[in-house]
């Protein structure tokens, strides 16, 4: 059986359809000859030949020496080879794959032959996949860290297994609500949830009941919260809400809860203000589990500052965290 000889115009149609650029390298003169696709891929005007060193000046500086070495090494590498590198076209960066055969296989008239292929889209997909995998790993580690801390403290303070189970389930549920909000946002707005959405969803179980309807108001600027901070902020909101339902504004039919936010160039200040609940005589005599969760969440995971003002009309909690930290 003989191989079919393809007309040159058919080969050119196939090359153009595959968006492949052809090159020929004279190993004695170091001159490269490329087709129109090759010059277009490199962003250069057409010429009969071009020196490899001229091309290398358009290779990304971080890849340049590696490509030079790889290209020269093809003289001794047997079989097929493939080298990927970045090409700079002004502000644009393209990923190019150079492919051919090494060890002078297929050498014709002291020339080697191969192709350049634009693999920018493939590389972008690979980078996105690697970024997603790293982000997912980071989120899982953060969730495990918080869950481990919750389990440890709950085990130390709960009086019964049932009590420990109830407290832990409540807090992990709050964590789950925050995590379910994680979604991509524009870079300027963080990477997870919007602050107002996060707070509203976490408080929705308390406001959905008939006695509480409309008594919780959330008025915060539009800003993003990163995955790690969303998890920690969920714990803070949950502990404050639990305390309010037991002893504060949400335990009374006349109680109100206002959540507002102030911001500076560097920091975001979230204010939780309760009014209309049972009159407060002063701060509690001892700090319980909830207080420890609050402090640990704010200090360890948000790296922020937390203050409780036990006013007679209701507690006012102030959380101060940097904008940068909130977006992480």
BELNOR-V944412 format. One record per residue. N is the residue number from 0. RES is the residue in one letter. PHI is phi in radians with two decimals (* if undefined). Layout:
N_RES_PHI, N_RES_PHI
//
This chain:
0_X_*, 1_X_-1.74, 2_X_-1.30, 3_X_-1.31, 4_X_-1.64, 5_X_-1.51, 6_X_-1.05, 7_X_-1.02, 8_X_-1.19, 9_X_-1.22, 10_X_-1.11, 11_X_-1.16, 12_X_-1.05, 13_X_-1.16, 14_X_-1.11, 15_X_-1.16, 16_X_-1.12, 17_X_-1.49, 18_X_0.96, 19_X_-1.84, 20_X_-1.89, 21_X_-1.70, 22_X_-2.40, 23_X_-2.35, 24_X_-2.03, 25_X_-1.43, 26_X_-1.25, 27_X_-1.54, 28_X_-1.72, 29_X_1.16, 30_X_-1.56, 31_X_-1.93, 32_X_-1.98, 33_X_-2.22, 34_X_-1.46, 35_X_-1.04, 36_X_-1.06, 37_X_-1.13, 38_X_-1.18, 39_X_-1.14, 40_X_-1.08, 41_X_-1.51, 42_X_1.22, 43_X_-2.07, 44_X_-1.22, 45_X_-1.16, 46_X_-2.61, 47_X_-1.07, 48_X_-2.46, 49_X_-2.50, 50_X_-1.34, 51_X_-1.02, 52_X_-1.13, 53_X_-1.14, 54_X_-1.14, 55_X_-1.10, 56_X_-1.19, 57_X_-1.67, 58_X_-1.40, 59_X_-0.94, 60_X_-0.91, 61_X_-1.23, 62_X_-1.86, 63_X_-1.02, 64_X_-1.15, 65_X_-1.11, 66_X_-1.23, 67_X_-1.01, 68_X_-1.13, 69_X_-1.16, 70_X_-1.15, 71_X_-1.22, 72_X_-1.22, 73_X_-1.11, 74_X_-1.11, 75_X_-1.98, 76_X_-1.52, 77_X_-1.52, 78_X_1.41, 79_X_-1.30, 80_X_-2.32, 81_X_-2.56, 82_X_-2.21, 83_X_-1.81, 84_X_-2.74, 85_X_-1.74, 86_X_-2.03, 87_X_-1.73, 88_X_-2.15, 89_X_1.14, 90_X_-1.48, 91_X_-1.56, 92_X_-2.11, 93_X_-1.98, 94_X_-1.67, 95_X_-2.12, 96_X_-1.94, 97_X_-1.77, 98_X_-2.31, 99_X_-3.07, 100_X_-2.07, 101_X_-1.72, 102_X_0.99, 103_X_1.04, 104_X_-1.22, 105_X_1.33, 106_X_-1.14, 107_X_-2.24, 108_X_0.91, 109_X_1.12, 110_X_-2.20, 111_X_-1.82, 112_X_-2.21, 113_X_-2.99, 114_X_-2.37, 115_X_-1.92, 116_X_-2.27, 117_X_-1.34, 118_X_-2.01, 119_X_-1.03, 120_X_-1.09, 121_X_-1.09, 122_X_-1.13, 123_X_-1.10, 124_X_-1.15, 125_X_-1.09, 126_X_-1.13, 127_X_-1.11, 128_X_-1.15, 129_X_-1.13, 130_X_-1.12, 131_X_-1.11, 132_X_-1.09, 133_X_-1.14, 134_X_-1.16, 135_X_-1.10, 136_X_-1.09, 137_X_-1.11, 138_X_-1.15, 139_X_-1.07, 140_X_-1.10, 141_X_-1.12, 142_X_-1.08, 143_X_-1.13, 144_X_-1.09, 145_X_-1.20, 146_X_-1.08, 147_X_-1.12, 148_X_-1.10, 149_X_-1.09, 150_X_-1.11, 151_X_-1.10, 152_X_-1.19, 153_X_-1.09, 154_X_-1.12, 155_X_-1.42, 156_X_-1.94, 157_X_-1.21, 158_X_-1.49, 159_X_-2.36, 160_X_-1.09, 161_X_-1.09, 162_X_-1.14, 163_X_-1.09, 164_X_-1.06, 165_X_-1.07, 166_X_-1.10, 167_X_-1.17, 168_X_-1.10, 169_X_-1.05, 170_X_-1.29, 171_X_-1.21, 172_X_-1.15, 173_X_-1.08, 174_X_-1.08, 175_X_-1.13, 176_X_-1.08, 177_X_-1.14, 178_X_-1.16, 179_X_-1.19, 180_X_-1.47, 181_X_-1.10, 182_X_-2.78, 183_X_-1.16, 184_X_-2.32, 185_X_-0.95, 186_X_-0.97, 187_X_-1.30, 188_X_-2.03, 189_X_1.52, 190_X_-2.21, 191_X_-2.25, 192_X_-2.02, 193_X_-1.38, 194_X_-0.99, 195_X_-1.12, 196_X_-1.09, 197_X_-1.05, 198_X_-1.14, 199_X_-1.11, 200_X_-1.17, 201_X_-1.15, 202_X_-1.68, 203_X_-1.03, 204_X_-1.06, 205_X_-1.43, 206_X_-1.55, 207_X_-1.33, 208_X_-1.21, 209_X_-0.95, 210_X_-1.17, 211_X_-1.82, 212_X_-0.97, 213_X_1.37, 214_X_-1.66, 215_X_-1.95, 216_X_-2.07, 217_X_-2.09, 218_X_-2.34, 219_X_-2.29, 220_X_-1.14, 221_X_-1.30, 222_X_-2.69, 223_X_-1.59, 224_X_-2.15, 225_X_-1.26, 226_X_-1.06, 227_X_-1.11, 228_X_-1.21, 229_X_-1.06, 230_X_-1.12, 231_X_-1.18, 232_X_-1.12, 233_X_-1.06, 234_X_-1.15, 235_X_-1.10, 236_X_-1.07, 237_X_-1.11, 238_X_-1.14, 239_X_-1.13, 240_X_-1.17, 241_X_-1.09, 242_X_-1.13, 243_X_-1.16, 244_X_-1.19, 245_X_-1.42, 246_X_-2.26, 247_X_-1.92, 248_X_-1.08, 249_X_-1.34, 250_X_-1.56, 251_X_-2.13, 252_X_-1.19, 253_X_-1.78, 254_X_-1.28, 255_X_-2.29, 256_X_-2.25, 257_X_-2.02, 258_X_-2.06, 259_X_-2.22, 260_X_-2.53, 261_X_-2.05, 262_X_-2.56, 263_X_-2.04, 264_X_-1.08, 265_X_-1.90, 266_X_-2.13, 267_X_-2.06, 268_X_-2.03, 269_X_-1.82, 270_X_-2.01, 271_X_-1.87, 272_X_-2.15, 273_X_-1.86, 274_X_-2.49, 275_X_1.41, 276_X_-1.61, 277_X_-1.00, 278_X_-1.12, 279_X_-1.76, 280_X_-1.45, 281_X_2.78, 282_X_-1.13, 283_X_-1.11, 284_X_-1.19, 285_X_-2.47, 286_X_-1.61, 287_X_-1.68, 288_X_-1.03, 289_X_-1.04, 290_X_-1.12, 291_X_-1.17, 292_X_-1.09, 293_X_-1.00, 294_X_-1.12, 295_X_-1.14, 296_X_-1.09, 297_X_-1.25, 298_X_-1.37, 299_X_-1.42, 300_X_-1.80, 301_X_-1.78, 302_X_0.91, 303_X_-2.02, 304_X_-2.16, 305_X_-2.34, 306_X_-2.37, 307_X_-2.00, 308_X_-1.98, 309_X_-1.49, 310_X_-1.36, 311_X_-1.05, 312_X_-1.35, 313_X_2.66, 314_X_-1.28, 315_X_-2.12, 316_X_-1.88, 317_X_-2.15, 318_X_-1.98, 319_X_-2.09, 320_X_-2.48, 321_X_-1.24, 322_X_-1.03, 323_X_-1.08, 324_X_-1.17, 325_X_-1.11, 326_X_-1.45, 327_X_-1.65
//
